[in-house]
Amino acid sequence: MRKSLLLASAGLLVAAGPAMSQTSARGNEVSEVVVTAAPYALSLDSVTTSVDVLTRDDLDTATAGGLGEALSDLPGVRSSFFGPGASRPVIRGLAGPRVLVLTNGVGMVDASALSPDHQVAVDPQEARRIEVLRGPAALAYGGSAIGGVVNVIDDRISETPVEGIEGRVMGAISSVDTGEMASGALKAGVGPWVFSLDALRRQTEDYDVPVPAESRRQLAADGEEFLGRQASTVENTAVTLESYGAGLSYVGQRGFLGLSVKQTDSRYGVPGHAHEDDHDDHDDDHDDDGHDDDHDGHEEEGVRIELKQTRYDLRGGLDLALGPFERLRVSGGYADYEHVEIEDGAPATRFLSEGWEGRLELVQAERDGWQGAVGLQALTRDFDAQGEEAYVPAVEINEAGVFTLQRLDRDTWGLEGGLRFDRRTLETAAQKAEFDNVSASLGAFMRPAQGWYAGVSLSRTARAPTEAELFADGAHIATRAYEVGNANLDSEISYALDATLHYDGGPWDADLHAFAVRYEGFIDLRPTGAEDPESDLAIFTYRQTDAEFWGGEVEVAYRLWQDGARSFTLEGAADYVRGDTDLGAPARIPPWSAAGRAIFATSWWTGKLELRQVGEQTRVTEGELPTDGYRLLNASVVVRPTDGFKIFLEGRNLNDAEAREHASFLKDLAPLPGRSFRLGVGYTF
């Protein structure tokens, strides 16, 4: 596979030229192409599953923080929120290895899926756009996309020519965490060559909350008294993130080819580890007369993580005439990742991940509404953990897959489907596991009248177990469990039904999505009832069971009034997911949520007022505490006094509510931030 990518890259450089414009199946220009959905052009209003696209303008005013926080306002998406330093998206109740995070269509090669306190090695402010696909997308990206895909698309490798110089700069400050953020990107064109530079720095202190950090339920479980609603600070949650990147691409008559490099350096506090240390100190009271001093030391020092990743990417596209194919696309990424957990000022545990992933896709020429593509994907990754919390052994992971996606669009109706075969191998010094997986899908859609689109999709998706699910054996403080893997696990199989209804006409724009998923061999981490004598942690083991998930998302907008460039729009959104297994309710399933927004827009300013309600969650698994519902009031104003220049002021949680994210392991130790104001300035040129 690596040799194929190199040969394809050389061919692209020889024959490169302007990137072809994206066209629909009927040969017409489409306004919003979902890059992640398929290798061929597919517009946002013609996909049979639930998709959201966040543009650069959306990201400027999105929730400040990690990737999960930036996406958590989307229906069907929540954050794993392990403090401001670490958050991954939770999609339809699924998280970790079931949600695939990509950068430009290629895997992260980091350790973020292994543990909720591990940061994703990409920041939303690096992106040109972010695409979120809910539901199985494994046909194009493999079994790790069994629950959804988040693709962070940057602009380091240009696919189109640039005349002169263009770029953007942005800066913002926030009140709740004394935060400062600055980012910028620059592109310059010299003939067919395009050079790019970008940089980002984000720094925050410990953030404020309107209540004690520990919830009433957690205090009661610990035998402590709740002293009333008192504002406090969630300690050890400061973050410093720096990211620098550069790219060079050649854009010619028939395509493009480019290389980029990025360095990420991040330092952030991990509040959950400090709490566990406190707990351990109390447990050890009878053995250590000086435990109070140690306890104080842990509170002051806390646990911090230092993350470094160097990443190299290659992307290219070439127009060609090769039998039924008209375009070749190639992409690949290599990353060297290191993540060190610092305890008492000294390194305690080190996580290392090094590897590469590549994709090669041949896109078919459109023929009477028929589009399609075939592709190859391969990855290899060496993972190692060293130190006190090295609960997973060193492992080498290799995967290769071949797939095809096909779509027939006859204007008023259409069909689509796909097939993929994967082989995944995980090998430690003592054990080896190999999995052969087949995934397939079949869908149909129709456009019964102007503005209407309805689609339904059936899929079978297979996911191989991860290194932790197979080989874990040790204390995992982030999850407060002694985790034991199961080398006898089989692949996890899901059978999913997705239904979509979209309407865009006059003042109305609506999207409705419903889903039902049946899992065979759902891999779940469950308590054994025993306790590890050394760590005093409950022992959990990975087991397989049958499971069912179902729910849906709704997004509706109604333009109440419009007069030229001025308009007033009402928007509503809601989501719901329910999960059941043969062993009981799964852990950390998000409750329902609903939001209403009023938006007034003119040619030079936009104002938004939002009320968001999140329900309580009382369906919990063993050892998990229920979570109260909450209501947030948010508002923002964006002013554009001149072309390319904008000033924004945002207020979040203006009612200073106690908000705890049920999908987070830290929900009872670290609520979401209290009332916060953020002021920012941006300029695009």
C-alpha positions in Angstrom: 0.0 0.0 0.0 2.8 2.5 0.9 4.5 1.8 -2.4 1.2 2.4 -4.3 0.8 5.8 -2.6 4.4 6.8 -3.5 3.9 5.8 -7.1 0.6 7.6 -7.3 2.1 10.7 -5.8 4.9 10.8 -8.4 2.4 10.5 -11.1 0.3 13.3 -9.7 3.3 15.7 -9.6 4.1 14.9 -13.2 0.6 15.6 -14.5 -0.9 18.1 -12.0 -3.3 21.0 -13.0 -6.3 23.2 -11.7 -8.5 21.2 -9.3 -11.7 20.3 -11.0 -14.8 21.9 -9.6 -17.2 19.7 -7.7 -20.3 18.7 -9.7 -23.4 16.8 -8.8 -24.6 13.6 -10.3 -26.7 15.6 -12.8 -23.7 17.7 -13.9 -24.7 20.8 -12.1 -22.6 22.8 -9.7 -23.5 22.1 -6.0 -23.4 24.7 -3.3 -22.3 22.5 -0.3 -20.3 19.4 -1.0 -19.9 16.9 1.9 -16.3 15.9 1.4 -16.4 13.1 4.0 -19.5 11.4 2.8 -18.0 9.9 -0.4 -15.0 10.3 -2.7 -17.4 11.8 -5.4 -19.3 15.0 -5.0 -22.4 14.7 -2.8 -24.4 17.8 -1.7 -25.5 18.3 1.9 -29.2 18.0 1.0 -28.8 14.7 -0.8 -27.3 12.4 1.8 -29.3 9.6 3.3 -27.7 9.9 6.8 -27.4 12.8 9.3 -24.6 15.3 8.4 -23.6 18.7 9.8 -20.9 21.0 8.4 -19.3 23.7 10.4 -17.6 26.4 8.3 -14.8 28.7 9.4 -17.3 31.4 10.3 -19.1 28.9 12.5 -15.9 27.8 14.2 -14.8 31.4 15.1 -17.8 31.7 17.4 -18.2 28.0 18.4 -17.7 27.0 22.1 -14.1 27.6 23.0 -12.2 24.5 24.0 -11.5 21.1 22.6 -13.1 19.3 19.7 -15.9 17.7 21.7 -16.9 21.1 23.2 -16.9 22.8 19.8 -19.4 20.3 18.4 -21.5 19.7 21.5 -24.2 22.1 20.4 -25.1 20.0 17.4 -28.1 17.7 17.8 -27.1 14.1 18.5 -23.6 15.2 19.5 -22.2 15.7 23.1 -18.8 16.0 24.6 -16.8 13.5 26.7 -15.6 16.6 28.6 -12.7 15.6 30.8 -12.1 19.2 31.7 -11.2 21.9 29.0 -8.0 20.0 28.1 -9.6 16.8 26.8 -12.9 16.3 25.0 -13.9 14.0 22.2 -17.3 14.0 20.4 -20.0 11.6 21.7 -22.3 10.7 18.8 -25.7 9.2 19.4 -24.5 7.9 22.8 -21.3 6.3 21.3 -17.8 7.5 22.1 -14.2 6.5 22.2 -13.2 3.8 19.6 -16.7 3.9 18.0 -16.4 7.5 16.8 -13.6 8.1 14.3 -11.8 11.5 14.4 -10.0 12.3 11.1 -7.9 15.1 9.8 -8.3 15.6 6.1 -9.8 12.1 5.8 -6.9 10.3 7.5 -6.7 9.0 11.1 -5.1 11.0 13.9 -2.5 8.4 15.0 -2.8 9.7 18.6 -4.1 8.1 21.8 -7.3 10.0 22.3 -9.6 7.1 21.7 -7.9 5.1 24.4 -8.9 7.1 27.4 -11.3 10.1 28.1 -8.5 12.2 29.6 -6.4 12.0 26.4 -6.6 15.1 24.2 -7.3 14.9 20.5 -4.2 16.1 18.7 -6.0 18.6 16.6 -7.8 21.9 17.6 -11.0 23.2 16.0 -9.3 26.5 15.4 -6.9 24.8 13.0 -9.8 23.9 10.7 -11.2 25.4 7.5 -14.4 23.3 8.2 -15.5 20.3 10.2 -17.9 17.7 8.9 -19.8 15.5 11.3 -21.4 12.3 10.0 -23.8 10.5 12.5 -24.3 6.8 12.2 -22.1 4.2 10.5 -19.6 5.5 8.0 -17.4 2.4 8.1 -17.7 1.7 4.4 -15.4 4.6 3.5 -13.3 4.6 6.7 -13.3 1.2 8.5 -14.8 -0.3 11.6 -13.8 2.5 13.9 -16.5 4.7 12.2 -19.3 2.3 13.4 -20.9 5.2 15.3 -19.9 8.2 13.3 -17.1 10.3 11.8 -15.7 13.8 12.6 -13.4 15.1 9.9 -11.4 18.2 10.7 -10.4 19.7 7.3 -7.6 22.2 7.3 -6.2 24.4 4.5 -2.5 23.6 4.6 -2.5 21.8 1.3 -4.2 24.0 -1.3 -6.3 22.2 -4.0 -6.9 25.4 -6.0 -4.6 28.1 -7.3 -4.0 31.2 -5.2 -3.3 34.6 -6.7 -1.2 36.8 -4.5 -1.7 36.5 -0.7 -4.7 35.6 1.3 -5.3 34.7 4.9 -7.0 35.2 8.2 -6.2 36.3 11.8 -8.3 36.0 14.9 -8.0 36.7 18.6 -10.3 36.3 21.6 -10.4 36.6 25.3 -12.8 34.8 27.7 -13.9 35.6 31.3 -14.8 32.3 32.9 -11.2 30.9 32.6 -9.2 34.1 32.0 -8.6 32.7 28.5 -6.6 34.1 25.6 -6.6 32.7 22.1 -4.9 33.8 18.9 -4.8 32.1 15.5 -3.8 32.9 12.0 -3.3 31.4 8.6 -1.5 32.7 5.4 -1.5 31.4 1.8 0.6 32.8 -1.0 0.6 31.8 -4.6 3.6 32.0 -7.0 2.6 30.6 -10.3 1.4 27.0 -9.8 2.9 26.8 -6.3 1.0 27.6 -3.2 2.7 28.1 0.2 0.8 28.1 3.5 1.6 28.9 7.1 -0.7 28.7 10.2 -0.3 29.1 13.9 -2.5 28.8 17.0 -2.0 29.5 20.7 -4.7 29.0 23.4 -4.1 29.6 27.1 -6.7 29.3 29.9 -6.6 29.2 33.7 -8.8 27.1 36.0 -12.4 27.8 35.2 -15.2 29.0 37.5 -18.5 27.3 38.2 -21.5 28.6 40.2 -21.6 25.6 42.6 -19.1 23.3 44.4 -17.3 21.2 41.9 -18.5 17.9 43.4 -22.2 17.3 42.9 -24.7 16.7 45.7 -25.0 13.1 44.7 -21.2 12.6 44.7 -20.9 14.3 48.2 -23.7 12.0 49.5 -22.0 8.9 48.1 -18.8 10.0 49.8 -20.6 10.6 53.1 -20.0 14.4 53.0 -22.4 17.2 53.5 -23.5 19.6 50.8 -22.9 23.2 52.1 -25.1 25.0 49.7 -24.8 26.7 46.3 -21.4 28.4 46.5 -19.3 29.6 43.5 -16.0 27.8 43.1 -13.2 27.0 40.8 -12.5 23.6 39.2 -8.9 23.2 40.1 -6.2 21.8 37.8 -8.0 22.6 34.6 -5.6 25.2 33.0 -4.7 24.6 29.4 -1.8 25.8 27.2 -1.9 24.7 23.6 0.4 25.7 20.7 0.2 24.5 17.1 2.2 25.5 14.1 1.9 24.2 10.5 3.1 24.8 7.0 2.3 23.4 3.6 3.4 23.5 0.0 1.3 22.4 -3.0 1.6 22.4 -6.8 -1.6 23.1 -8.6 -1.5 22.5 -12.4 -3.8 21.9 -15.3 -5.0 18.4 -14.3 -4.7 18.3 -10.5 -2.7 19.1 -7.4 -0.1 17.5 -5.1 1.0 18.9 -1.7 2.9 18.2 1.5 2.3 19.7 5.0 3.8 19.5 8.4 2.3 20.4 11.8 3.7 20.5 15.3 1.3 20.3 18.3 2.4 21.1 21.9 -0.1 21.0 24.7 -0.1 21.1 28.5 -3.3 20.6 30.4 -4.5 19.7 33.9 -6.4 16.5 34.6 -8.8 17.0 37.5 -10.0 13.4 37.7 -6.6 12.0 38.6 -6.2 14.4 41.5 -9.6 13.3 42.9 -8.6 9.7 42.8 -5.4 10.5 44.6 -7.4 12.1 47.3 -9.6 9.1 47.6 -6.6 6.8 47.8 -5.0 8.9 50.5 -8.2 8.5 52.6 -8.1 4.8 52.0 -4.5 4.6 53.2 -5.1 6.6 56.3 -4.6 3.6 58.6 -1.2 2.8 57.0 0.2 6.3 56.7 0.2 8.8 59.6 1.4 11.5 57.3 -1.3 11.2 54.7 -2.6 14.7 55.2 0.7 16.2 53.9 0.6 13.9 50.9 -3.1 14.8 50.3 -2.3 18.5 50.3 0.6 17.9 48.0 -1.6 16.2 45.5 -4.2 19.0 45.6 -1.5 21.6 45.0 0.4 19.7 42.3 -2.4 17.7 40.6 -1.7 15.7 37.5 -0.9 17.4 34.2 -0.4 16.0 30.7 2.2 17.2 28.2 1.4 16.2 24.7 3.6 16.5 21.6 2.9 15.4 18.1 4.8 16.0 14.8 2.7 15.2 11.8 3.4 15.0 8.1 0.6 14.8 5.4 0.4 14.3 1.7 -2.6 14.9 -0.5 -3.2 15.0 -4.2 -5.7 14.7 -7.0 -5.3 14.0 -10.7 -7.8 14.1 -13.5 -7.3 11.1 -15.7 -8.9 8.8 -18.3 -8.4 5.2 -17.0 -11.2 3.0 -18.2 -14.3 3.9 -16.1 -12.3 6.3 -13.9 -11.9 10.0 -14.3 -10.0 11.0 -11.1 -7.4 9.7 -8.8 -7.2 10.9 -5.2 -4.4 10.0 -2.7 -3.9 11.1 0.9 -1.6 9.9 3.7 -0.4 11.0 7.0 2.5 10.0 9.3 2.6 11.1 13.0 5.0 10.7 15.9 3.0 11.2 19.1 4.1 11.4 22.8 1.9 12.0 25.8 3.5 12.2 29.3 1.5 12.3 32.5 3.2 14.5 35.1 2.6 13.6 38.8 4.3 15.5 41.6 6.4 17.3 39.0 7.9 14.1 37.6 6.9 11.9 34.6 4.7 9.0 35.8 3.2 7.4 32.6 4.3 7.9 29.0 2.1 7.0 26.0 3.8 6.7 22.6 2.1 6.3 19.2 3.8 6.3 15.9 2.5 5.3 12.5 1.0 6.2 9.2 -2.3 5.8 7.3 -2.9 6.2 3.6 -5.9 6.2 1.2 -6.0 5.8 -2.6 -9.3 6.3 -4.3 -10.3 6.0 -8.0 -13.5 8.1 -8.8 -15.7 6.9 -11.6 -16.8 9.2 -14.4 -20.5 10.2 -14.0 -22.7 8.3 -16.5 -26.4 9.1 -16.7 -26.6 9.8 -13.0 -24.4 6.9 -11.9 -21.4 7.8 -9.7 -19.0 5.6 -7.8 -15.5 5.0 -6.5 -13.3 2.2 -5.4 -10.5 2.7 -2.8 -7.8 1.2 -0.7 -6.9 2.1 2.8 -4.1 0.9 5.0 -2.6 1.9 8.4 0.2 0.7 10.7 0.7 2.0 14.2 3.0 1.2 17.0 1.6 2.0 20.4 3.4 1.7 23.8 2.6 2.8 27.4 5.3 3.0 30.0 5.0 3.8 33.7 2.5 3.6 36.6 -0.7 3.6 34.4 0.6 1.5 31.6 -2.5 -0.7 31.7 -2.2 -1.7 28.0 0.9 -3.5 26.7 3.0 -2.4 23.7 1.1 -3.4 20.6 1.6 -3.2 16.8 -1.6 -2.5 14.8 -2.0 -3.1 11.1 -5.1 -2.7 9.0 -5.8 -2.9 5.3 -9.2 -2.4 3.6 -10.7 -2.3 0.1 -14.1 -0.7 -0.5 -16.5 0.6 -3.2 -19.3 3.1 -3.0 -21.9 3.5 -5.7 -24.8 5.9 -6.3 -27.5 6.1 -9.0 -29.4 9.4 -9.0 -32.4 9.7 -11.4 -33.5 13.1 -10.1 -36.8 11.9 -8.6 -35.4 8.7 -7.1 -32.1 7.0 -6.6 -30.2 4.1 -5.1 -26.9 3.9 -3.3 -24.8 1.1 -1.7 -21.3 0.0 -0.8 -19.2 -2.9 0.3 -16.0 -3.0 2.3 -13.6 -5.8 3.4 -11.1 -5.1 6.2 -8.3 -7.1 7.9 -7.0 -5.9 11.2 -4.1 -7.4 13.2 -3.1 -6.5 16.7 0.1 -8.1 18.1 1.8 -7.8 21.5 4.9 -9.6 22.7 2.7 -12.3 24.0 -0.5 -12.4 21.9 -1.8 -11.8 18.4 -5.4 -11.2 17.3 -6.6 -11.0 13.7 -10.0 -10.0 12.5 -11.5 -10.2 9.0 -14.6 -7.9 8.7 -17.2 -7.3 6.0 -19.4 -4.2 6.0 -22.1 -3.3 3.5 -24.9 -0.9 3.0 -27.9 -0.3 0.8 -30.0 2.8 0.5 -32.8 4.4 -1.5 -34.0 8.0 -1.8 -36.6 10.0 -3.6 -37.5 13.6 -4.3 -41.3 13.5 -4.5 -41.7 17.3 -5.0 -39.7 20.5 -5.2 -37.7 21.0 -2.1 -38.4 17.5 -0.6 -35.8 14.7 -0.1 -36.5 11.4 1.7 -34.0 8.6 2.1 -33.6 5.3 4.0 -30.4 3.3 4.5 -29.7 -0.2 5.8 -26.2 -1.2 6.8 -24.2 -4.0 8.4 -21.0 -2.7 10.0 -18.2 -4.7 11.7 -15.7 -3.3 14.2 -12.6 -5.1 15.4 -11.9 -4.8 19.1 -9.3 -2.2 20.2 -6.0 -2.9 22.0 -7.5 -1.9 25.3 -10.6 -4.2 24.9 -8.3 -7.1 24.0 -5.2 -6.7 26.2 -5.9 -4.2 29.1 -4.7 -5.3 32.5 -4.2 -2.6 35.0 -5.4 0.4 37.0 -7.0 3.1 34.8 -7.4 6.1 37.1 -9.3 8.2 34.5 -12.2 5.7 34.5 -11.7 4.8 38.2 -11.5 1.1 37.3 -9.0 -1.7 37.1 -9.6 -2.8 33.5 -9.1 -6.3 32.3 -9.2 -7.0 28.5 -10.6 -10.1 26.9 -8.4 -11.7 24.2 -11.3 -13.9 23.1 -13.5 -11.0 21.9 -15.1 -11.2 18.5 -15.8 -8.4 16.1 -18.7 -6.1 17.1 -21.5 -6.2 14.4 -24.2 -3.6 14.0 -27.3 -3.7 11.9 -28.5 -0.1 11.4 -31.6 1.6 9.9 -31.3 5.3 9.1 -34.2 7.4 7.8 -33.9 11.0 6.6 -36.4 13.6 5.6 -35.3 17.0 4.3 -37.4 20.0 3.2 -36.2 23.3 1.9 -38.8 25.6 0.5 -39.9 29.2 1.0 -39.3 30.3 4.6 -38.9 26.7 5.8 -35.8 24.5 6.2 -36.1 21.2 8.1 -34.1 18.0 8.7 -35.5 15.0 10.5 -33.4 11.9 11.2 -34.4 8.6 12.9 -32.2 5.6 13.6 -32.3 2.2 15.1 -29.3 0.0 15.6 -29.0 -3.7 16.7 -25.6 -4.8 17.9 -24.4 -8.4 18.0 -21.4 -8.8 20.3 -21.5 -5.2 21.6 -18.3 -4.7 23.6 -19.1 -3.3 27.0 -16.9 -2.6 30.1 -18.7 -4.1 33.1 -17.9 -4.5 36.8 -17.0 -8.0 38.1 -17.9 -7.3 41.8 -14.3 -7.8 42.8 -11.7 -5.2 43.9 -8.0 -5.0 43.0 -6.1 -5.1 46.4 -3.2 -2.9 45.3 -5.2 0.0 43.7 -8.4 -0.4 45.7 -10.2 0.0 42.4 -13.2 -2.1 41.3 -12.3 -4.6 38.7 -14.0 -4.2 35.3 -13.8 -6.5 32.4 -14.7 -6.2 28.7 -17.7 -8.4 27.8 -19.8 -9.0 24.7 -23.6 -8.7 24.8 -26.5 -7.8 22.5 -27.6 -4.2 22.5 -30.0 -1.8 20.8 -29.8 1.9 20.3 -32.5 4.1 18.8 -33.5 7.7 18.6 -33.3 10.7 16.3 -32.5 14.4 15.6 -34.6 17.3 14.4 -33.5 20.6 13.0 -36.1 23.2 11.8 -35.7 26.8 10.7 -38.4 29.3 9.8 -37.6 32.7 8.3 -40.3 34.8 9.9 -39.5 38.0 8.2 -37.1 39.3 5.5 -36.6 42.7 3.9 -33.6 42.7 1.6 -30.4 41.9 3.6 -32.4 42.0 6.9 -34.1 38.9 8.3 -35.5 37.4 11.4 -35.3 33.6 11.7 -36.5 31.1 14.3 -34.7 27.8 14.7 -35.3 24.7 16.8 -33.4 21.5 17.3 -33.8 18.4 19.4 -32.3 15.0 19.9 -32.9 11.8 21.8 -31.1 8.5 22.1 -31.9 5.4 24.2 -29.5 2.4 24.6 -30.2 -1.0 26.1 -28.1 -4.1 26.4 -28.7 -7.6 27.7 -26.7 -6.6 30.8 -28.8 -3.4 31.4 -28.5 0.2 30.4 -25.1 1.2 29.0 -23.1 3.8 30.8 -23.0 7.6 30.1 -25.9 7.7 27.6 -26.8 11.4 27.1 -30.3 12.5 27.9 -32.6 14.3 25.5 -31.9 17.9 24.6 -33.8 20.7 22.8 -32.8 24.2 21.8 -34.6 27.2 20.4 -32.9 30.2 18.7 -34.0 33.6 17.5 -31.6 35.2 14.9 -31.8 38.7 13.6 -29.4 39.4 10.7 -28.5 42.4 8.6 -25.8 43.1 6.1 -23.4 44.2 8.8 -24.4 42.6 12.1 -26.1 39.4 13.4 -27.6 38.8 16.8 -28.6 35.4 18.2 -30.4 34.4 21.4 -30.6 30.7 22.4 -32.3 28.7 25.1 -31.0 25.2 25.5 -32.7 22.6 27.7 -31.0 19.2 28.6 -33.1 16.6 30.3 -32.2 14.6 33.4 -30.8 11.1 33.0 -32.0 8.5 35.5 -31.4 5.4 33.4 -27.9 4.5 34.6 -25.7 1.5 34.8 -24.2 -0.1 38.0 -22.0 2.4 39.9 -23.1 5.4 37.8 -25.0 8.3 39.4 -28.0 10.0 37.8 -27.7 13.5 36.4 -30.1 16.5 36.8 -31.3 18.4 33.8 -30.3 21.9 33.2 -31.2 25.0 31.1 -28.7 27.4 29.5 -29.3 30.8 28.1 -26.7 31.9 25.4 -26.5 35.0 23.3 -24.1 36.5 20.7 -23.6 39.5 18.5 -21.3 39.6 15.5 -20.5 42.9 13.9 -18.9 43.3 10.4 -18.1 47.0 10.0 -16.0 46.4 6.8 -15.5 43.6 4.4 -13.5 40.8 6.0 -13.4 42.4 9.4 -15.6 41.2 12.3 -16.0 41.7 16.1 -18.0 39.2 18.1 -19.2 39.2 21.7 -20.6 35.9 23.1 -22.3 35.1 26.4 -22.7 31.5 27.4 -24.6 30.1 30.4 -25.9 33.6 31.1 -28.2 32.3 33.8 -25.2 30.7 35.6 -26.8 27.3 35.8 -25.2 24.1 37.2 -24.7 22.0 34.1 -23.2 18.5 34.2 -22.6 16.5 31.1 -23.8 13.0 31.6 -21.6 11.6 28.9 -18.5 12.7 30.9 -16.6 10.5 33.4 -16.1 13.7 35.4 -19.7 14.9 35.5 -19.9 14.7 39.3 -16.5 16.3 39.8 -16.3 19.0 37.1 -19.5 20.7 35.9 -19.5 22.7 32.7 -18.2 26.3 33.0 -20.5 28.9 34.6 -21.4 32.3 33.2 -18.9 33.3 30.6 -18.3 36.2 28.2 -16.0 36.0 25.2 -14.8 38.9 23.0 -13.1 38.3 19.7 -11.8 40.1 16.6 -11.2 38.5 13.3 -10.0 39.7 9.9 -10.0 37.8 6.6 -8.0 39.1 3.6 
